[in-house]
Amino acid sequence: MRKRIVRLTVTLAAVTIAIFGVPLAVGLAQYLVTNQYNDLERVADSVALAVSGDLTAVPAATGSPLVAVYDSAGVKVSGSGPNGGALVTAALSGVSSRGRVDSRLGVAVPVSDGDAIVGSVLVTEEGSAVYLQIALLWSLMCALAAASLAVAWLLARRQTRKLVGPLQSLTTVAERLGSGDFTVRTMPVGIAEIDSVGESVNRTAVRLGDLVTRERAFSADASHQLRTPLTGLRLQLETALDLPEVSWRTAITEALVTTDRLQATIDELLSLARDVSAPTDPLDVALAIHQVGLRWEPILLARGRQLRIVNACHLHTRIAPAALTQILDVLIDNAERHGAGTITVTLRGFGDLIAVDVADEGPPLLADPAALFERRSQQAAGHGIGLALARRLAESQGGRLRLTASAPPTFTLLLLGAESDS
């Protein structure tokens, strides 16, 4: 690309120089030759005036040019010059003429005595002097043309580096982006078109990085969130083995319901991961908590734990049902795995806010509250995924998730009421 740009630039410069330089060179050459003929004609006119009364009265020659006088018959009567010729014949007819005489430039003018033409004067001079001037002038023009082409070549190389350098950087960024490095970014170079492309590449890198991060998080989140439904399904199937065959149909039906719940969980996580959840209608938080409790109660009972739900009132908020369900699943699962005793879910409202508290009777939490919500945190008792997922979902829906008490461990989900404009 560099060579093509340089070659094209130099070619354009050469064509431009040729278009303007060749006619100028030809015009200057013609000007110099014409000027030389004019000088010879002035000399011829002065001689013709001097010999108009006596053709033999030629002024003494002082060197170049050579002067010859001819009578009306075209015979040379004095001076130095050829014996007649076309220029002399033309001058005897009363017309001044100019042209080449052998290797010399010549001008012939008529000599008049009154109204009669009595002869002619021929003045000649070597053309080498004017041709040398033309050669020197053309040499100077060629040198200027060569210098112009050299300057054009240098400027083209400089401009090429300025243009190709950023393009090579864009290529490198694109290659790194294609290899999976979504942190790479382009830098402005001061060229509007290239900067525009760079900004588009940066936006693409951000979108791709966010998409890949979401998809990777979805895999981990799905694995984490499916553990509890899978455990419930296993318990149902193990219980069915102890039942008589006549009860298997009921057990299979319940297992299918749990399987549907697994599919729904995957769909909910995928929807939340891709941010495709549409704005929702007001959601009855008490009803949502009740439905979550129906799923968790048998699981907790099988493990010797109890779930207590305290609904002070029916409150409504604008949140994706899938997000609220997943947040409650994370908090209850966290209390079941790392806590002890009864798990209490309390719904309360104050002002424009709705609070959902999830507490258990386990030992105090000694870890840094901020570290609990960090993904893959080393201070997390488990995988370090659930609480980070719950907080991300809460914040994506305009809510907040906090550890409000370490003893007993209490997590609080804060949501805006459906009628709040805050």
N, C-alpha and C positions, 0 to 999 in steps of 0.2 A: 504493500500500500504506500509506503514511504516513497519508493522509486517511481511509482505511477504518478503520485502527486507532483514530485519534483520534475519528472519528465514532461508532464502536461504543462506545468507552469513555465518551464524554459521554452517549450514549443510555442506557447502562446506569446511569450515575450519576443521570440525570434520572428514569428509571423507579423507581429505588430511593428517591429523594427523594419522588416522588409517592406511592409505596406507603405510606411512613411519614409523610410530611408532611401529606397531605390529611386522613386521619382525625384526626391530632393537631390540625390547625387547626379542624376541625369540633367536636371535643371541647372545645377551649378556648373556642370561641364559646359552646357550650351551657353550659359552666361559668360564664362571665361573666354570661350572661342569667339562669341559675338563681340565682346569687348575688345578683343585683339583685332578683329576685322575693322571695328570702328576706329581704332587708333591708326590702322593702315590707311583707312579712307580719308582721315583728316590730313595725313601726310600727302596723299595723292592729290587732294583738292588744293593744297597750298602749292604743290609743284605745278599743277595744271594752270593755276593762276599766274605763276611766275613765267611760264613758257608760252603763254597764249599769243605773244607777239613774235617770238622767235623760238622755234622748237629746239634749237641747239643751246639755248641759254639755261641749261640744267644747273641748279645750285650744286655746289661742291658736296660730294658724299662724305658723310662723317662716320660711316660704318653701316651697321644694320639699321633699317631695312635697305634693300636694294631698290633703286629707282631707274626706270627706263622710259624713254619718250619715243612714240611712234608717229609717223606721218599718216595722212589720210588713206594711204594704200596699205597700211599695216606694217610698214618697214621701219625697223628700229633705226633712229637717227642719232640717238645719244643715250648715255647711261648704261647701266648693267642690268641685263635681264634676258629672257628667252627671245627668240625671233618670232614675234607674233603669238598667236594662240587664240583660243575661244574667248578668253576674257577681253583681249584687245579688240577682237572683232565686235563683241557686244558693246564695248565702249564707243567704237566708231559709229555705231548706230544711234548714239545719243543716250545710252542707258548705262548707269554705273553697275558694275558686276563684281562679284566676289566669289572666291573658290580656291581650289588647290592648284598649284602650278608645280608639277613634279612633286617634291616632298615639302614644298613651301606653301605658306598661306599667301594669297595674293588678292589685290583689289585694283581694278582698272576703272578710270574715270575719263570721260571725254574732255578734250581741250577745244575751247571755242574761241573764235575770233569774230566778234559780232554775232551774227546769227548763224554763221557757218562753223561746222565742226572740221577743224583742221588737223586733228590728231588725237592721240590718247596717251595717258600716263599709267604705267603699271608699277605698283609698289608691292614687293614680295618680302617675306621674312620667314625664317625657319620656325616651324610649329613646335619644336622640341620644348621651348620655354613654357608655352601655355599647357602643353601636355604634361610637363613636369609638375606644374601647379595643380592640374587636375588629379594627377597621381598622388601628390602629397595630400590634397584635400580628401580624396577617397580613402587614403590610408588612415587619416585622422578619423574619418567617419567609421571606418571598420574597427578602429581601436575603441572608439566610444561605444560601438555596438557590442563588441566583445566584453567591455567593462559592464555594460548594461546587462548582458546575459549572465555575467558572473555575479552581479548583485542580485539579479532575479533568482539565480541558483541558490545563493546563500540565504536569501529571504525565504525561499520555498522550503529549504531544509529546516530553517528555524521554525517556520509556521507548521511544517509537518510534525516536528517534535512536539510542538504545542498541542496539535490536534491528536496525533497518534498516541502520545503518552497517556492522556485521560482515557482514550478508547481501550488501550491495553489494560489500564487499571480496571475499567468496567468489565473487560473479559475475565480478568483474574477474579473479580468479585463474583461474577456469574458462575465461574467454575467452582469456587468455594461454596457458593450457594447451592449449586447442583450436587456437591459432595456431602451436603448436610450441615454445613456451618452457617447457621441462621443468625449469628451475631455479627457477621461481616457487614460493613457499611462503606458507601462511597463518600468521598469528600468533594465539596464544591471546587471547581477549577476556574470559575469566572467566565465560562462559555455557556450561554443560556441554554442552547439545545442539549449539550452534553449534561449540564446540571439537571435539566428536566428529566432526562433518561435516568440519571443517577438517583434522583428522588423517587422515581417510579420503582427502581430496583430496590431501594431501601424500604419502601412501603411493602413491596412484595416479600422481602425478607422478614419484615415484622409479621405480616399475615401468615406466611408459611411457618415461621417459628412458633407463633401462637397456636396455629392449627396442630402442628406436630406435638407441642407441649400438651394441648388438650387431649389429643388422641392417646398419648402415653399415659396421661393422668387418668383417662377413662379406663384403661386396662387395669391400672392399680386400684382405682375406685370400685370398678365392677367386681374385681376379685374380693375386695374387702367387704363390700355390701352384700355379696351373694352368700357369704359364709353362714349368716344367720338363717336365711330362707332354706339353704341346703341342709342345715342342721335340723330345721323343723321338718323338712321332707323326710330326712332319715328317721327321725323319731316316729313320724306317722307310719312309715313302712315297717319299722321294727315292731311297733304296736300292733300293726295289722297281722304280723306273723303269729301273734299270741291269740288272735281272735278266731272263732270258728269260720269256716268257709262262707257261711251265709252272710257274714258281716264284711267280707272282702270288698263287695261292691261299694259299700259306704266308704271304706278306707281308700279304695282306688279313686273314688270321686273326690275325696278330700285331697289326695295326692295331686290330682289334676288341678285342683284349685290352687294348691301351693306352686305347682309348675307354672300356672298362669301368672302367679305373683312373681316368680323368678323372671319370666319374660317381661312383665311390666317394669320390674326393677331395672333390667337392662335398658329398656326403652327410655325410662325416666333418666337414667344416668347419661345415656347417649344424647338425649335432648338437652339436658342441662350442660353437658360438656361442650356442645356446639352452639349454645346460646340461641336455640330456636324457639324457646318458650315464649309464647305470645302474652301480651298483657292480659291478666286474668280478671274475672269478676270477683266480687267480695267472697272470701272463703270463710266458712264457719270453723273457727279454730277448735272449738270444743268438739265438734263432730269429727274433725280430722284426728284429734288426739284419741278420741274414742275408737276410731277404726284402727289406729296403730296399736292401741292397747289390746284389741281383740286378737291381733296376730301374736303379740308378745306374751300374753298371759299363759297360754299352754306351754310355751317354751320355758318361761321362768319357773312355772310350777314343776315341770319335769326336772328342774335343777334345784328345787327346794327354795326358790325365791318367790317373792310376791311383788305385784305391781299395783300401786295405788294411784288413782287419778283424782285430783281435786279440781273441779270446775266451779269457780265462783260465779261465773255467768257465761252467757253466749256472746262471744266477741268475734268481730269480723275484721279481716285484713286482706290486702291485695298482695298475694304471693302465689307463685306456682304451686299447686298441690303436691307435685312431685318433689319440689325443693323442701317443703315443710316435712313431708314424709321421710325423706332421706336424712334430714337433720335430726328428727326425733329418733329414727332408727340408730344413727350413730351415737347419740347421747345415751339411749337406753342400753345399747350393746356395750358401750364403754363402761356404764355403771355395772352391768352384769358381769363383765370380764374382770374388771379391776376393783370393783367395790364389794360390798357385802350387805346383807339384810334386805329390807324392803326398798324398792325403788319407787320414789314418789314423783309424779308429774303434776305440777300445779299451774293452773292457768289463772292469771290475774291481770287486771287492767288498771292504769292510772293515767289520767289525762288523755292525751292522744296516743299513748303507747300501750302495747300489749306485751306482757312478759310471760314466758313459759319457762318454769324452773324444773330441772331434772336433778334430783338429789338421791343419794343412797346413804347407807349407814356404815360405809367403809372407813378405813383409817384416813387421817388428814393427808392432803396432797402437799408434798414438800417441794415439788419441782417448781421452777420458774414459770409463772402463768403464761408469759409470752412464748416460752419454749414449747409449751404443751400444744400450741396451735401451729408450730412449724412443721412442715412436711418432712418426714424422715428424721425427726429430731432425735438426738441421742438420749434426751431426757424422757422420751415417751416410753411408757411401760410396754406398749405393744409395737405395732408396725409403724406408728407415727403417720398414719394416713387418715384415719377417721375424723379426728378433731379438725385437722387442716381442711379436709373436704367439707365438713359442716360449716366452718367459718367462711370458706370461700362461697358456698351456696348462700349462706345468710347475707353476706355483703353483696352478692350479685342481685339479690332481691330487695335491697335497700334496708336490710336489717343488720343486727349486730349480735355476736355471740361472745359471751364473757364468762370467765370463772368468777362467780360472785362470792363464793365462800369455799375455803379449803377444808373446813371441819364443821359440819359434815360436807363432803365434796358436793358442790352445787354449781351447775352450769345454767346460765340464763340466756334465753333467746329473746331479744327485743325486736319487736315489729311495730310498724306504724299502723294505727287503726285505719279502717277502710275510708273513714270520712276525713282523715287528716290531710292537710295540704302541705305539711312540713316536709 
